[in-house]
Structure formats: structure tokens, C-alpha cells
């Protein structure tokens, strides 16, 4: 899991943006928060970086959004920086979406 740094100004390079906002990142974290916001019980089970403040900040974001945190462990000594322009999710077009889901069978979480 990660903390995403989102530029405060779009249309300029990363070097030119005046600042960044911190946001919870990675699919597992975002899904756990989304499930909780939709009124369902969710938990995060995994390991967060304990070597810096970002792992603890991410755990706090999970708790603040109603995600159970009993499964969180802290460890690690690495930090990563990713930059993708454009990222794959920005390349998804509406005509590529499969909207023929079977919503009649609810999932038990």
C-alpha cells in the first residue's frame, strides 16, 4: 500500500506544481475505504511501512474511514516513488467498460 502525492495544479510538470496533497493509495486501501463508505464492514489485512510517518498516516486514514485495523502490521525499510504519465487508468475509455454485470447475486464479504 502507498500514499499518493497528487499535484495541486494540473497541466504543469511535477517540478512546476506548487504542492502536493497526500491521499491513500493502492487498490486494497481504496477498496477497503470504499466498502466502508458504502456502509459495509471492511478491514485491512497487510503490512504498512513502519519506518516512516507515511505508514502510520495511512493506518490513520483507514481508521478514520471506518476500516478495521486489527490486521495491520508495521515493518519495512523501503520507500518507493512512482511516476506514470499517463497512467493506465487514465487511458480507459467509456466504450471499453463492460456494463453487463449480474447484480442479482450479492457477494458475501
N, CA, C and O atoms as CSV, one atom per row, in Angstrom:
chain,resi,resn,atom,element,x,y,z
A,1,UNK,N,N,0.837,-1.180,0.000
A,1,UNK,CA,C,0.000,0.000,0.000
A,1,UNK,C,C,0.875,1.233,0.000
A,1,UNK,O,O,2.046,1.186,0.377
A,2,UNK,N,N,0.299,2.320,-0.422
A,2,UNK,CA,C,1.110,3.507,-0.610
A,2,UNK,C,C,0.324,4.760,-0.288
A,2,UNK,O,O,-0.894,4.727,-0.116
A,3,UNK,N,N,1.040,5.855,-0.211
A,3,UNK,CA,C,0.450,7.180,-0.114
A,3,UNK,C,C,0.724,7.864,-1.444
A,3,UNK,O,O,1.876,7.975,-1.865
A,4,UNK,N,N,-0.321,8.318,-2.098
A,4,UNK,CA,C,-0.170,9.008,-3.368
A,4,UNK,C,C,-0.004,10.499,-3.114
A,4,UNK,O,O,-0.659,11.069,-2.241
A,5,UNK,N,N,0.872,11.120,-3.880
A,5,UNK,CA,C,1.034,12.562,-3.836
A,5,UNK,C,C,0.394,13.123,-5.099
A,5,UNK,O,O,0.882,12.903,-6.207
A,6,UNK,N,N,-0.689,13.841,-4.919
A,6,UNK,CA,C,-1.483,14.362,-6.029
A,6,UNK,C,C,-1.142,15.837,-6.208
A,6,UNK,O,O,-1.261,16.610,-5.257
A,7,UNK,N,N,-0.722,16.248,-7.404
A,7,UNK,CA,C,-0.373,17.662,-7.621
A,7,UNK,C,C,-1.571,18.573,-7.349
A,7,UNK,O,O,-2.712,18.222,-7.651
A,8,UNK,N,N,-1.301,19.731,-6.783
A,8,UNK,CA,C,-2.371,20.698,-6.523
A,8,UNK,C,C,-2.734,21.499,-7.759
A,8,UNK,O,O,-3.768,22.165,-7.792
A,9,UNK,N,N,-1.882,21.435,-8.776
A,9,UNK,CA,C,-2.163,22.138,-10.028
A,9,UNK,C,C,-1.929,21.176,-11.179
A,9,UNK,O,O,-0.884,20.529,-11.252
A,10,UNK,N,N,-2.899,21.082,-12.077
A,10,UNK,CA,C,-2.781,20.186,-13.217
A,10,UNK,C,C,-2.380,20.967,-14.461
A,10,UNK,O,O,-2.611,22.173,-14.551
A,11,UNK,N,N,-1.783,20.275,-15.409
A,11,UNK,CA,C,-1.374,20.912,-16.646
A,11,UNK,C,C,0.032,21.486,-16.595
A,11,UNK,O,O,0.484,22.130,-17.542
A,12,UNK,N,N,0.724,21.248,-15.476
A,12,UNK,CA,C,2.119,21.683,-15.363
A,12,UNK,C,C,2.961,20.475,-14.982
A,12,UNK,O,O,2.426,19.459,-14.539
A,13,UNK,N,N,4.261,20.580,-15.150
A,13,UNK,CA,C,5.136,19.464,-14.788
A,13,UNK,C,C,5.195,19.310,-13.271
A,13,UNK,O,O,4.803,20.210,-12.529
A,14,UNK,N,N,5.689,18.160,-12.822
A,14,UNK,CA,C,5.822,17.943,-11.387
A,14,UNK,C,C,6.745,18.969,-10.758
A,14,UNK,O,O,6.527,19.380,-9.619
A,15,UNK,N,N,7.766,19.384,-11.477
A,15,UNK,CA,C,8.690,20.381,-10.950
A,15,UNK,C,C,8.024,21.747,-10.803
A,15,UNK,O,O,8.427,22.543,-9.955
A,16,UNK,N,N,7.015,22.023,-11.616
A,16,UNK,CA,C,6.367,23.332,-11.596
A,16,UNK,C,C,5.156,23.406,-10.690
A,16,UNK,O,O,4.692,24.507,-10.394
A,17,UNK,N,N,4.620,22.272,-10.234
A,17,UNK,CA,C,3.426,22.318,-9.395
A,17,UNK,C,C,3.776,22.938,-8.044
A,17,UNK,O,O,4.838,22.655,-7.490
A,18,UNK,N,N,2.896,23.775,-7.515
A,18,UNK,CA,C,3.220,24.452,-6.254
A,18,UNK,C,C,3.171,23.530,-5.033
A,18,UNK,O,O,3.728,23.874,-3.991
A,19,UNK,N,N,2.532,22.391,-5.135
A,19,UNK,CA,C,2.460,21.496,-3.980
A,19,UNK,C,C,1.749,20.206,-4.314
A,19,UNK,O,O,1.299,19.993,-5.439
A,20,UNK,N,N,1.658,19.348,-3.310
A,20,UNK,CA,C,1.031,18.043,-3.462
A,20,UNK,C,C,0.107,17.777,-2.278
A,20,UNK,O,O,0.374,18.216,-1.159
A,21,UNK,N,N,-0.979,17.057,-2.535
A,21,UNK,CA,C,-1.860,16.568,-1.481
A,21,UNK,C,C,-1.549,15.100,-1.245
A,21,UNK,O,O,-1.279,14.362,-2.193
A,22,UNK,N,N,-1.585,14.669,0.008
A,22,UNK,CA,C,-1.380,13.256,0.329
A,22,UNK,C,C,-2.730,12.555,0.307
A,22,UNK,O,O,-3.704,13.050,0.874
A,23,UNK,N,N,-2.783,11.397,-0.354
A,23,UNK,CA,C,-4.031,10.632,-0.449
A,23,UNK,C,C,-3.720,9.154,-0.297
A,23,UNK,O,O,-2.662,8.694,-0.726
A,24,UNK,N,N,-4.647,8.396,0.318
A,24,UNK,CA,C,-4.401,6.959,0.415
A,24,UNK,C,C,-4.316,6.353,-0.973
A,24,UNK,O,O,-5.122,6.667,-1.849
A,25,UNK,N,N,-3.337,5.482,-1.170
A,25,UNK,CA,C,-3.134,4.880,-2.475
A,25,UNK,C,C,-3.210,3.370,-2.415
A,25,UNK,O,O,-3.294,2.789,-1.334
A,26,UNK,N,N,-3.182,2.760,-3.529
A,26,UNK,CA,C,-3.229,1.326,-3.796
A,26,UNK,C,C,-4.657,0.809,-3.782
A,26,UNK,O,O,-5.514,1.292,-3.041
A,27,UNK,N,N,-4.881,-0.178,-4.616
A,27,UNK,CA,C,-6.223,-0.748,-4.748
A,27,UNK,C,C,-6.754,-1.317,-3.437
A,27,UNK,O,O,-7.907,-1.044,-3.105
A,28,UNK,N,N,-5.978,-2.101,-2.663
A,28,UNK,CA,C,-6.542,-2.666,-1.424
A,28,UNK,C,C,-7.026,-1.594,-0.446
A,28,UNK,O,O,-8.090,-1.741,0.155
A,29,UNK,N,N,-6.260,-0.527,-0.285
A,29,UNK,CA,C,-6.662,0.538,0.632
A,29,UNK,C,C,-7.902,1.251,0.116
A,29,UNK,O,O,-8.844,1.480,0.873
A,30,UNK,N,N,-7.912,1.603,-1.160
A,30,UNK,CA,C,-9.050,2.325,-1.719
A,30,UNK,C,C,-10.316,1.484,-1.722
A,30,UNK,O,O,-11.404,2.011,-1.492
A,31,UNK,N,N,-10.197,0.199,-1.975
A,31,UNK,CA,C,-11.375,-0.677,-1.948
A,31,UNK,C,C,-11.895,-0.809,-0.525
A,31,UNK,O,O,-13.104,-0.746,-0.307
A,32,UNK,N,N,-11.004,-0.992,0.451
A,32,UNK,CA,C,-11.438,-1.107,1.853
A,32,UNK,C,C,-12.181,0.154,2.294
A,32,UNK,O,O,-13.213,0.065,2.959
A,33,UNK,N,N,-11.661,1.323,1.929
A,33,UNK,CA,C,-12.322,2.577,2.286
A,33,UNK,C,C,-13.656,2.714,1.565
A,33,UNK,O,O,-14.643,3.130,2.172
A,34,UNK,N,N,-13.703,2.373,0.283
A,34,UNK,CA,C,-14.953,2.470,-0.481
A,34,UNK,C,C,-16.021,1.557,0.092
A,34,UNK,O,O,-17.178,1.958,0.216
A,35,UNK,N,N,-15.648,0.331,0.443
A,35,UNK,CA,C,-16.612,-0.614,1.027
A,35,UNK,C,C,-17.160,-0.052,2.331
A,35,UNK,O,O,-18.362,-0.127,2.584
A,36,UNK,N,N,-16.286,0.510,3.159
A,36,UNK,CA,C,-16.723,1.096,4.419
A,36,UNK,C,C,-17.662,2.278,4.194
A,36,UNK,O,O,-18.672,2.414,4.884
A,37,UNK,N,N,-17.331,3.120,3.240
A,37,UNK,CA,C,-18.184,4.283,2.942
A,37,UNK,C,C,-19.544,3.876,2.400
A,37,UNK,O,O,-20.517,4.620,2.527
A,38,UNK,N,N,-19.614,2.690,1.792
A,38,UNK,CA,C,-20.892,2.181,1.282
A,38,UNK,C,C,-21.702,1.490,2.368
A,38,UNK,O,O,-22.758,0.920,2.091
A,39,UNK,N,N,-21.210,1.538,3.607
A,39,UNK,CA,C,-21.971,1.002,4.726
A,39,UNK,C,C,-21.709,-0.453,5.045
A,39,UNK,O,O,-22.430,-1.039,5.853
A,40,UNK,N,N,-20.720,-1.044,4.449
A,40,UNK,CA,C,-20.371,-2.440,4.715
A,40,UNK,C,C,-19.149,-2.498,5.628
A,40,UNK,O,O,-18.387,-1.536,5.723
A,41,UNK,N,N,-18.973,-3.620,6.288
A,41,UNK,CA,C,-17.799,-3.811,7.131
A,41,UNK,C,C,-16.597,-4.130,6.258
A,41,UNK,O,O,-16.686,-4.927,5.324
A,42,UNK,N,N,-15.482,-3.506,6.568
A,42,UNK,CA,C,-14.261,-3.805,5.829
A,42,UNK,C,C,-13.074,-3.751,6.787
A,42,UNK,O,O,-13.126,-3.126,7.847
A,43,UNK,N,N,-12.015,-4.422,6.380
A,43,UNK,CA,C,-10.799,-4.455,7.179
A,43,UNK,C,C,-9.609,-4.443,6.238
A,43,UNK,O,O,-9.699,-4.878,5.090
A,44,UNK,N,N,-8.504,-3.943,6.738
A,44,UNK,CA,C,-7.248,-4.013,6.003
A,44,UNK,C,C,-6.361,-5.027,6.702
A,44,UNK,O,O,-6.068,-4.893,7.890
A,45,UNK,N,N,-5.933,-6.040,5.963
A,45,UNK,CA,C,-5.026,-7.052,6.486
A,45,UNK,C,C,-3.774,-6.993,5.635
A,45,UNK,O,O,-3.793,-7.357,4.460
A,46,UNK,N,N,-2.698,-6.539,6.227
A,46,UNK,CA,C,-1.468,-6.416,5.471
A,46,UNK,C,C,-0.417,-5.693,6.265
A,46,UNK,O,O,-0.558,-5.483,7.470
A,47,UNK,N,N,0.635,-5.315,5.582
A,47,UNK,CA,C,1.789,-4.695,6.227
A,47,UNK,C,C,1.998,-3.306,5.651
A,47,UNK,O,O,1.964,-3.109,4.437
A,48,UNK,N,N,2.213,-2.350,6.539
A,48,UNK,CA,C,2.493,-0.977,6.142
A,48,UNK,C,C,3.892,-0.610,6.604
A,48,UNK,O,O,4.412,-1.197,7.553
A,49,UNK,N,N,4.493,0.346,5.942
A,49,UNK,CA,C,5.833,0.783,6.317
A,49,UNK,C,C,5.841,1.412,7.695
A,49,UNK,O,O,5.143,2.396,7.939
A,50,UNK,N,N,6.620,0.851,8.588
A,50,UNK,CA,C,6.731,1.386,9.931
A,50,UNK,C,C,7.951,2.251,10.111
A,50,UNK,O,O,8.193,2.772,11.200
A,51,UNK,N,N,8.726,2.410,9.052
A,51,UNK,CA,C,9.985,3.144,9.137
A,51,UNK,C,C,9.819,4.630,8.890
A,51,UNK,O,O,10.780,5.388,9.022
A,52,UNK,N,N,8.620,5.059,8.535
A,52,UNK,CA,C,8.384,6.475,8.290
A,52,UNK,C,C,6.962,6.832,8.696
A,52,UNK,O,O,6.166,5.955,9.031
A,53,UNK,N,N,6.656,8.087,8.666
A,53,UNK,CA,C,5.334,8.551,9.106
A,53,UNK,C,C,4.215,8.181,8.137
A,53,UNK,O,O,3.047,8.187,8.525
A,54,UNK,N,N,4.542,7.862,6.895
A,54,UNK,CA,C,3.501,7.614,5.918
A,54,UNK,C,C,2.712,6.340,6.220
A,54,UNK,O,O,1.493,6.321,6.048
A,55,UNK,N,N,3.376,5.289,6.663
A,55,UNK,CA,C,2.661,4.072,7.022
A,55,UNK,C,C,1.675,4.319,8.146
A,55,UNK,O,O,0.548,3.827,8.103
A,56,UNK,N,N,2.085,5.071,9.144
A,56,UNK,CA,C,1.200,5.388,10.269
A,56,UNK,C,C,0.086,6.336,9.832
A,56,UNK,O,O,-1.044,6.236,10.310
A,57,UNK,N,N,0.405,7.253,8.927
A,57,UNK,CA,C,-0.621,8.141,8.398
A,57,UNK,C,C,-1.676,7.344,7.623
A,57,UNK,O,O,-2.872,7.610,7.741
A,58,UNK,N,N,-1.224,6.368,6.832
A,58,UNK,CA,C,-2.139,5.537,6.070
A,58,UNK,C,C,-3.039,4.728,7.001
A,58,UNK,O,O,-4.237,4.600,6.748
A,59,UNK,N,N,-2.470,4.182,8.074
A,59,UNK,CA,C,-3.277,3.450,9.058
A,59,UNK,C,C,-4.329,4.372,9.669
A,59,UNK,O,O,-5.469,3.962,9.883
A,60,UNK,N,N,-3.945,5.617,9.950
A,60,UNK,CA,C,-4.899,6.581,10.489
A,60,UNK,C,C,-6.011,6.902,9.509
A,60,UNK,O,O,-7.164,7.063,9.909
A,61,UNK,N,N,-5.677,6.998,8.226
A,61,UNK,CA,C,-6.695,7.250,7.201
A,61,UNK,C,C,-7.686,6.088,7.133
A,61,UNK,O,O,-8.890,6.297,6.987
A,62,UNK,N,N,-7.168,4.863,7.242
A,62,UNK,CA,C,-8.049,3.695,7.232
A,62,UNK,C,C,-9.009,3.754,8.421
A,62,UNK,O,O,-10.217,3.589,8.256
A,63,UNK,N,N,-8.468,3.990,9.616
A,63,UNK,CA,C,-9.309,4.067,10.823
A,63,UNK,C,C,-10.333,5.184,10.701
A,63,UNK,O,O,-11.504,4.992,11.028
A,64,UNK,N,N,-9.901,6.344,10.234
A,64,UNK,CA,C,-10.794,7.498,10.092
A,64,UNK,C,C,-11.963,7.187,9.162
A,64,UNK,O,O,-13.050,7.743,9.317
A,65,UNK,N,N,-11.738,6.300,8.201
A,65,UNK,CA,C,-12.781,5.932,7.246
A,65,UNK,C,C,-13.524,4.665,7.640
A,65,UNK,O,O,-14.225,4.078,6.815
A,66,UNK,N,N,-13.382,4.235,8.891
A,66,UNK,CA,C,-14.170,3.120,9.398
A,66,UNK,C,C,-13.671,1.743,9.024
A,66,UNK,O,O,-14.413,0.769,9.146
A,67,UNK,N,N,-12.434,1.636,8.570
A,67,UNK,CA,C,-11.859,0.343,8.189
A,67,UNK,C,C,-11.203,-0.272,9.430
A,67,UNK,O,O,-10.389,0.373,10.089
A,68,UNK,N,N,-11.559,-1.513,9.740
A,68,UNK,CA,C,-10.963,-2.207,10.888
A,68,UNK,C,C,-9.468,-2.353,10.672
A,68,UNK,O,O,-9.011,-2.672,9.575
A,69,UNK,N,N,-8.712,-2.113,11.743
A,69,UNK,CA,C,-7.259,-2.084,11.607
A,69,UNK,C,C,-6.535,-3.178,12.385
A,69,UNK,O,O,-5.312,-3.131,12.518
A,70,UNK,N,N,-7.260,-4.147,12.895
A,70,UNK,CA,C,-6.619,-5.210,13.668
A,70,UNK,C,C,-5.643,-6.042,12.845
A,70,UNK,O,O,-4.763,-6.688,13.414
A,71,UNK,N,N,-5.772,-6.042,11.541
A,71,UNK,CA,C,-4.896,-6.834,10.681
A,71,UNK,C,C,-3.683,-6.086,10.165
A,71,UNK,O,O,-2.940,-6.616,9.340
A,72,UNK,N,N,-3.465,-4.850,10.640
A,72,UNK,CA,C,-2.327,-4.066,10.163
A,72,UNK,C,C,-1.073,-4.434,10.945
A,72,UNK,O,O,-1.084,-4.485,12.175
A,73,UNK,N,N,-0.006,-4.688,10.220
A,73,UNK,CA,C,1.328,-4.879,10.787
A,73,UNK,C,C,2.225,-3.802,10.205
A,73,UNK,O,O,2.012,-3.341,9.084
A,74,UNK,N,N,3.227,-3.406,10.970
A,74,UNK,CA,C,4.182,-2.404,10.511
A,74,UNK,C,C,5.558,-3.030,10.377
A,74,UNK,O,O,5.996,-3.784,11.246
A,75,UNK,N,N,6.230,-2.716,9.293
A,75,UNK,CA,C,7.565,-3.245,9.048
A,75,UNK,C,C,8.138,-2.514,7.839
A,75,UNK,O,O,7.457,-1.693,7.226
A,76,UNK,N,N,9.357,-2.805,7.506
A,76,UNK,CA,C,9.914,-2.341,6.245
A,76,UNK,C,C,10.899,-1.217,6.394
A,76,UNK,O,O,10.886,-0.466,7.369
A,77,UNK,N,N,11.747,-1.121,5.409
A,77,UNK,CA,C,12.746,-0.058,5.405
A,77,UNK,C,C,12.918,0.533,4.016
A,77,UNK,O,O,13.986,1.045,3.682
A,78,UNK,N,N,11.861,0.461,3.201
A,78,UNK,CA,C,11.969,0.953,1.833
A,78,UNK,C,C,10.930,2.017,1.567
A,78,UNK,O,O,9.848,2.001,2.153
A,79,UNK,N,N,11.253,2.928,0.697
A,79,UNK,CA,C,10.311,3.909,0.190
A,79,UNK,C,C,10.354,3.844,-1.328
A,79,UNK,O,O,11.411,3.604,-1.912
A,80,UNK,N,N,9.225,4.054,-1.961
A,80,UNK,CA,C,9.133,3.994,-3.416
A,80,UNK,C,C,8.587,5.297,-3.943
A,80,UNK,O,O,7.838,5.992,-3.256
A,81,UNK,N,N,8.959,5.625,-5.151
A,81,UNK,CA,C,8.388,6.769,-5.848
A,81,UNK,C,C,8.015,6.303,-7.247
A,81,UNK,O,O,8.860,5.808,-7.991
A,82,UNK,N,N,6.747,6.464,-7.598
A,82,UNK,CA,C,6.277,6.077,-8.922
A,82,UNK,C,C,5.803,7.321,-9.644
A,82,UNK,O,O,5.206,8.213,-9.041
A,83,UNK,N,N,6.068,7.375,-10.921
A,83,UNK,CA,C,5.543,8.444,-11.746
A,83,UNK,C,C,5.135,7.823,-13.069
A,83,UNK,O,O,5.949,7.222,-13.771
A,84,UNK,N,N,3.874,7.977,-13.393
A,84,UNK,CA,C,3.373,7.444,-14.662
A,84,UNK,C,C,2.593,8.557,-15.343
A,84,UNK,O,O,1.677,9.136,-14.759
A,85,UNK,N,N,2.958,8.843,-16.560
A,85,UNK,CA,C,2.234,9.865,-17.288
A,85,UNK,C,C,2.119,9.457,-18.740
A,85,UNK,O,O,3.130,9.482,-19.443
A,86,UNK,N,N,0.964,9.089,-19.228
A,86,UNK,CA,C,-0.263,8.939,-18.444
A,86,UNK,C,C,-0.307,7.565,-17.795
A,86,UNK,O,O,0.310,6.619,-18.284
A,87,UNK,N,N,-1.029,7.460,-16.708
A,87,UNK,CA,C,-1.172,6.159,-16.068
A,87,UNK,C,C,-2.264,5.375,-16.785
A,87,UNK,O,O,-3.113,5.946,-17.469
A,88,UNK,N,N,-2.224,4.077,-16.619
A,88,UNK,CA,C,-3.145,3.188,-17.328
A,88,UNK,C,C,-4.612,3.546,-17.050
A,88,UNK,O,O,-5.437,3.495,-17.962
A,89,UNK,N,N,-4.946,3.907,-15.803
A,89,UNK,CA,C,-6.341,4.222,-15.507
A,89,UNK,C,C,-6.823,5.459,-16.255
A,89,UNK,O,O,-8.026,5.633,-16.449
A,90,UNK,N,N,-5.897,6.320,-16.678
A,90,UNK,CA,C,-6.271,7.495,-17.446
A,90,UNK,C,C,-6.564,7.145,-18.909
A,90,UNK,O,O,-7.135,7.955,-19.639
A,91,UNK,N,N,-6.180,5.962,-19.326
A,91,UNK,CA,C,-6.360,5.545,-20.711
A,91,UNK,C,C,-7.635,4.742,-20.934
A,91,UNK,O,O,-7.912,4.336,-22.063
A,92,UNK,N,N,-8.416,4.506,-19.888
A,92,UNK,CA,C,-9.661,3.741,-20.004
A,92,UNK,C,C,-10.737,4.619,-20.632
A,92,UNK,O,O,-10.975,5.742,-20.188
A,93,UNK,N,N,-11.384,4.094,-21.672
A,93,UNK,CA,C,-12.423,4.832,-22.381
A,93,UNK,C,C,-13.789,4.229,-22.065
A,93,UNK,O,O,-13.883,3.025,-21.827
A,94,UNK,N,N,-14.849,5.035,-22.058
A,94,UNK,CA,C,-16.189,4.530,-21.726
A,94,UNK,C,C,-16.625,3.337,-22.578
A,94,UNK,O,O,-17.314,2.450,-22.074
A,95,UNK,N,N,-16.243,3.296,-23.841
A,95,UNK,CA,C,-16.667,2.184,-24.698
A,95,UNK,C,C,-15.937,0.885,-24.357
A,95,UNK,O,O,-16.289,-0.166,-24.894
A,96,UNK,N,N,-14.935,0.925,-23.485
A,96,UNK,CA,C,-14.225,-0.274,-23.062
A,96,UNK,C,C,-14.839,-0.907,-21.811
A,96,UNK,O,O,-14.435,-1.999,-21.410
A,97,UNK,N,N,-15.802,-0.240,-21.199
A,97,UNK,CA,C,-16.395,-0.741,-19.960
A,97,UNK,C,C,-17.408,-1.841,-20.236
A,97,UNK,O,O,-18.230,-1.724,-21.145
A,98,UNK,N,N,-17.346,-2.905,-19.452
A,98,UNK,CA,C,-18.328,-3.969,-19.526
A,98,UNK,C,C,-19.421,-3.667,-18.516
A,98,UNK,O,O,-19.218,-3.825,-17.313
A,99,UNK,N,N,-20.571,-3.238,-18.993
A,99,UNK,CA,C,-21.673,-2.868,-18.110
A,99,UNK,C,C,-22.709,-3.977,-17.965
A,99,UNK,O,O,-23.790,-3.743,-17.425
A,100,UNK,N,N,-22.396,-5.172,-18.436
A,100,UNK,CA,C,-23.321,-6.305,-18.382
A,100,UNK,C,C,-23.055,-7.188,-17.167
A,100,UNK,O,O,-22.920,-8.404,-17.307
A,101,UNK,N,N,-22.980,-6.603,-15.995
A,101,UNK,CA,C,-22.750,-7.369,-14.775
A,101,UNK,C,C,-24.028,-8.032,-14.306
A,101,UNK,O,O,-25.125,-7.548,-14.584
A,102,UNK,N,N,-23.887,-9.141,-13.592
A,102,UNK,CA,C,-25.016,-9.801,-12.956
A,102,UNK,C,C,-25.077,-9.331,-11.518
A,102,UNK,O,O,-24.381,-9.863,-10.654
A,103,UNK,N,N,-25.908,-8.336,-11.260
A,103,UNK,CA,C,-26.015,-7.783,-9.914
A,103,UNK,C,C,-27.026,-8.546,-9.058
A,103,UNK,O,O,-27.262,-8.170,-7.910
A,104,UNK,N,N,-27.632,-9.618,-9.601
A,104,UNK,CA,C,-28.620,-10.376,-8.855
A,104,UNK,C,C,-28.007,-11.276,-7.792
A,104,UNK,O,O,-28.712,-11.742,-6.897
A,105,UNK,N,N,-26.703,-11.527,-7.877
A,105,UNK,CA,C,-26.026,-12.403,-6.920
A,105,UNK,C,C,-25.097,-11.572,-6.036
A,105,UNK,O,O,-23.945,-11.327,-6.393
A,106,UNK,N,N,-25.616,-11.135,-4.858
A,106,UNK,CA,C,-24.763,-10.323,-3.990
A,106,UNK,C,C,-23.586,-11.119,-3.454
A,106,UNK,O,O,-23.688,-12.318,-3.192
A,107,UNK,N,N,-22.472,-10.429,-3.297
A,107,UNK,CA,C,-21.281,-11.067,-2.766
A,107,UNK,C,C,-21.329,-11.008,-1.249
A,107,UNK,O,O,-21.694,-9.978,-0.682
A,108,UNK,N,N,-20.972,-12.080,-0.594
A,108,UNK,CA,C,-20.834,-12.081,0.865
A,108,UNK,C,C,-19.408,-11.744,1.208
A,108,UNK,O,O,-18.475,-12.438,0.802
A,109,UNK,N,N,-19.240,-10.665,1.964
A,109,UNK,CA,C,-17.905,-10.249,2.361
A,109,UNK,C,C,-17.639,-10.633,3.772
A,109,UNK,O,O,-16.556,-10.365,4.291
